[in-house]
Amino acid sequence: MFFLFVACTSTKFTVWKDETYQGPPKKILVINMFKDSSIRGLFQDEMVKALKEHKVDAVTKHTVLPPDQVVYNSEAIAAQAKEVGADTVLITKPAGFSEHSYLNTRTDVYDMKTNKLISFVSAETKRPMSFTDLEGYYNYVPSYVKDLVNKLSKAGLF
């Protein structure tokens, strides 16, 4: 098992990867579970862009379902992955806010052949004051996603 704890600007990442995983992924279905559909879409699009910069084929959930539809059911997610030919699913969800103005997220990566968790990234991010509005998220998400994908790459996922 591999753990990495890194402070990057105002984000602290904890990364775990199953060392028995025989990758790399061929195609990743990217899913985000934030409530706001515009933030979900932005996050998914930025994630696909960052993965492709690492030469990883990826597709967003909103290519399969409408962007305003969030799916929490594992069978439905597996069906979506199969429909787009993804062998891996990456799901990011909010993990709460702390009293010290931190936004916490968790990103889980699943191998669809084995239905196993192969990696996760927990992130605690100091929120800028503008995070109370959507503009704060739009300004922050691209750099956050690049950092997250870089952490997964350094952990050896792809």
ZAMARGU-4260 file (C-alpha; in steps of 0.2 Angstrom, whole numbers, plus 5000, padded with zeros to 4 digits):
<rodrens>
0) 5000/5000/5000 | 5006/5017/4996 | 5002/5033/5006 | 5007/5051/5001 | 5003/5066/5012
5) 5007/5082/5003 | 5004/5101/5006 | 5002/5110/4990 | 4998/5128/4990 | 4982/5128/5001
10) 4977/5110/4998 | 4983/5095/5008 | 4981/5078/4999 | 4982/5061/5006 | 4984/5048/4992
15) 4982/5029/4993 | 4985/5016/4979 | 4982/4998/4979 | 4999/4991/4975 | 4992/4975/4968
20) 4982/4985/4954 | 4988/4980/4937 | 4985/4995/4927 | 4986/5007/4919 | 4968/5011/4915
25) 4963/5012/4897 | 4948/5023/4899 | 4941/5032/4914 | 4923/5037/4917 | 4923/5053/4927
30) 4909/5057/4939 | 4907/5072/4951 | 4894/5072/4965 | 4893/5090/4969 | 4875/5096/4971
35) 4877/5111/4959 | 4876/5104/4941 | 4887/5118/4934 | 4901/5114/4946 | 4899/5096/4942
40) 4900/5099/4924 | 4915/5110/4926 | 4924/5098/4937 | 4921/5083/4926 | 4927/5093/4910
45) 4942/5099/4919 | 4946/5081/4925 | 4945/5074/4908 | 4956/5088/4901 | 4969/5085/4915
50) 4969/5066/4912 | 4971/5068/4893 | 4986/5079/4897 | 4993/5063/4905 | 4989/5053/4890
55) 4974/5044/4899 | 4958/5042/4889 | 4943/5049/4899 | 4925/5053/4897 | 4913/5063/4908
60) 4897/5056/4915 | 4886/5069/4907 | 4890/5061/4890 | 4880/5047/4896 | 4867/5055/4907
65) 4860/5073/4908 | 4872/5085/4918 | 4859/5088/4931 | 4856/5070/4935 | 4867/5063/4949
70) 4869/5044/4951 | 4873/5036/4968 | 4869/5018/4964 | 4884/5007/4960 | 4874/4996/4948
75) 4869/5012/4938 | 4887/5018/4938 | 4894/5001/4932 | 4881/5001/4918 | 4887/5019/4913
80) 4905/5013/4913 | 4901/4998/4902 | 4891/5009/4890 | 4905/5021/4887 | 4918/5007/4887
85) 4927/5013/4903 | 4937/5000/4913 | 4940/5013/4927 | 4928/5025/4936 | 4934/5040/4945
90) 4921/5048/4957 | 4924/5064/4967 | 4912/5069/4981 | 4911/5083/4994 | 4917/5076/5011
95) 4911/5091/5021 | 4917/5108/5027 | 4926/5111/5043 | 4924/5126/5055 | 4941/5133/5049
100) 4935/5137/5031 | 4941/5120/5023 | 4932/5111/5009 | 4935/5093/5010 | 4933/5081/4995
105) 4936/5062/4992 | 4940/5055/4975 | 4938/5036/4973 | 4945/5026/4958 | 4938/5009/4954
110) 4943/4995/4943 | 4928/4989/4934 | 4935/4972/4930 | 4937/4968/4948 | 4924/4980/4956
115) 4938/4985/4968 | 4944/5002/4975 | 4961/5004/4967 | 4965/5022/4973 | 4958/5037/4983
120) 4963/5055/4986 | 4957/5064/5001 | 4959/5083/4999 | 4957/5097/5012 | 4957/5114/5004
125) 4958/5131/5012 | 4943/5140/5004 | 4945/5158/4997 | 4932/5170/5003 | 4924/5169/4986
130) 4920/5151/4988 | 4903/5157/4994 | 4898/5160/4976 | 4900/5150/4960 | 4914/5161/4954
135) 4925/5156/4967 | 4923/5138/4962 | 4925/5142/4943 | 4942/5151/4947 | 4948/5136/4959
140) 4943/5120/4950 | 4955/5119/4936 | 4971/5121/4947 | 4963/5109/4960 | 4960/5096/4947
145) 4977/5097/4939 | 4985/5095/4957 | 4973/5080/4960 | 4978/5071/4944 | 4996/5075/4947
150) 4995/5066/4964 | 4987/5051/4956 | 5000/5050/4942 | 5014/5052/4955 | 5006/5037/4965
155) 5008/5027/4949 | 4990/5025/4944 | 4994/5030/4926
</rodrens>
